[in-house]
Structure formats: structure tokens, C-alpha cells
Amino acid sequence: MKKEIDDKIYVHRIALRDLSQKQEEIFETLAKELCLNREGEQWMFDYIYNSEEEEKHIPFDEYLSFYKVNYSDLIEK
């Protein structure tokens, strides 16, 4: 493989890893600010990364209600 191609891949690989780390930091900050327990973090993760609700912008508590989960049960006590 040509060195220039390998160099481009390396630069982008590092940038993508940095973005992934930043993404994790942002998520952790949000979970901490919301005082979510472990289960709450899992629901928030699913809501953010796995749901297609962003098109309709369904609020998080409404999203949880579809699964019969109460937001208040997901907060650290």
C-alpha cells in the first residue's frame, strides 16, 4: 500500500477514535447531570443510539412510557 494512503488512514483512524472518546465523555456527563442509575444509563443509551425517535422527537419520558418504565425509577437515590 502506498505510504500516502496509509498516512491518510492513520490520521482518520486517530480522529475517529478521538470522536468516539469524546462521545463517551459527553454521554457520561449527561448521565451524571441527570443522576441516572445504571439502568437509567442503559435506557438513555438505547434512546440516544438505537431509537429512531429523533425524526419525531419523542421526549425521553414518553419514550420510556412505551416500555412501561418510570423516569423516577432510573435516578440515583
Helices and strands as residue ranges (DSSP letters): H 3-33, H 38-45, I 46-50, G 53-55, H 60-66, G 71-74
